Amino acid sequence: MNQNWEDRVAAAWSAFDTYPEERAHEFRALIDTLVAELPDDSPLGPFEQACAWDSTGHSDKAVPLYREALARGLDGYKGRRAKIQLSSSLRNTGRAEEGVELLTPELDAPSDELDDAVRATLALCLSSLGRDREGLSLVLGALAPHLPRYQRSMANYARALVEPGV
């Protein structure tokens, strides 16, 4: 879509915290109004609607919309966001294994600012499956580069959690 539309969507999301829970339906209606301006086959529509449902506590309603956005070809940065958010919603709806399957390939995707979010969400999915050591390894590995010291030690500890003999 055009920059004006993107700016209005960003403004809506900037105001999200001003909507108390009892007015969540008003926020979703605002997003629906913006989505109505898009072409019928746009992947942005279901993505923004999924985000709105998800952010207002309805992961169950978000899952099919994230899937639709990805099926319509949502890619790049927003496509990666959709995968992260879909994985989180899958976990929230008791389908953490699907979240792991969706996010694991993202570990090898080109690096961007969403790398840590991929690892954090994947760690939560793994934990939901009782695979806490793998999840902790991912989180420590993501945290290590941000530490003022001990980066190498933390990275080694992260590997040792999942690679015996390291």
N, C-alpha and C positions, 0 to 999 in steps of 0.2 A: 504494500500500500504506500501512500505518499507520506512525507514527513509530517504533514499536519495531522494525519490520522495517528501516526505513531506518537506524536507529542500529546494528543488528547488521551490516548491510552496510558501513556506514562503519567499524565496528570491525574487520571482516575486512580491509578495504583498509588500515587503519592498521597492521595487522600484516603486510602483504604483504612488506615487506623482511626479515622474519624467516624467510621461506621461501627456502632456497637453491635453486639451479636443480634439483638432484636431487629436491627436494620440491615442485616446481611443481604436480605432479598433486594433491597434498594441498590446495593452495590452490584449485585449480579445483574439487575435490570439495566444499570448504566453500561456494564460491559456488553450485554445483549444488544443495546441500542447502537453501540459502536460497531459491533460485529455485523449488524444488519447492513452496514454501509459497504461491506466487503463483497466481492464476487462469491457466488454460491459455492464454488469449488476451492476457495482459499483455505490453506492449512492454518492461517492465523486465527480464523474464527473459532474453530474448536479448541485450539490451543489456549486462547484468551478465556474462553468459557470454562475450560478445564481448570485453569489457574484460579478463576473466581470461585468455582465450586470447591476446589481443594482448599483454598485459603479461608473459606467460610465453614470448614469442618465437614465437608461431604466428599471424602475420597472415593466413595462408591460411585458417585455421579461423575467424578473427574476421570476415572479410568477409561471409560469408553471414548470420551472426548480426546484425551491424550492419544489414544490409539488411532482415532480418526485423523488427527492432525498429522501424525507420523505417516499414516497410510496415504495421505494426500501429498506427501513429499516435504513436510517440514524438515529442514536440515540446517546445517551450520550451527550457530550459537543457540538459536531458539530450539532447534532440533535436539541439541544436547541437553538443554534445560528441560525439554519435554521428557526425555529419557530419565533424567534424574528425578523429576517430579512424579512421573509415572511409576518408577520403581518405589519411591516412598509411599505412594498411594496403594500400590500392590501390597506392600508390607503392612500398611494400615488395615487392609481388608483381608489379611490372612494368607496372602499369596507371595510371601517373601522369596520363595524359590524363583518365581517368575522375575522378580526384581533383580535377583542375582544374575540370572541369565541375560537380562537386558543390559545391565551395567558392566558386567565383566569385560566385554569387548571395548568399553570406553576407557579401560585402563591403558590400552594400546593406541587410543586415538591421538591425533595431534594435540599437543599440550595447549591449554589455555587457562584462563582464570577460574574455570569451573572444575579443574582437576581435583581440588580438595573436596569440593561438594560431591563429586563422583565417589571418592574414597569414603567419605563420611556416610553417605547414603548406602553404599554397598556394605560398609561395616555394620550398619543398623540391620540391614537385611540378613547378613550372615549371623549376627547375634540372635535374631528372631528364629533362626534355624538351629541354634545351639552351637554355632561355629564361632564362639567368642574369640578364640586365639587368632583366627584368621582376621576377624574384624579389628581386633586390637592392633594387629600387625599393620593393617592398612592405615589406621588412625595415627599410629606412631610414625609410620613412614611419611604420612602427609604433614605431620607436625614438625618433624625433624628439621627441615630446611628453614623453618620460621624461628627457631630457637637462637638466642644470641650466642650460646655455647652448646657443646655436647651433640652437635648435629651428627657426627660420625658414630658416636656411641648409640644414640637413639636409632639411627638407621640400622646399625648392626643388631640391636635388640629386636627391632621389628622383624628383621629377616630370621633371627633365631627362634622367634615364636612359631614360624611355619616351616623352617628348614632345619630338621634335626642335624646336629653336628656342626652347626655354624657357630 
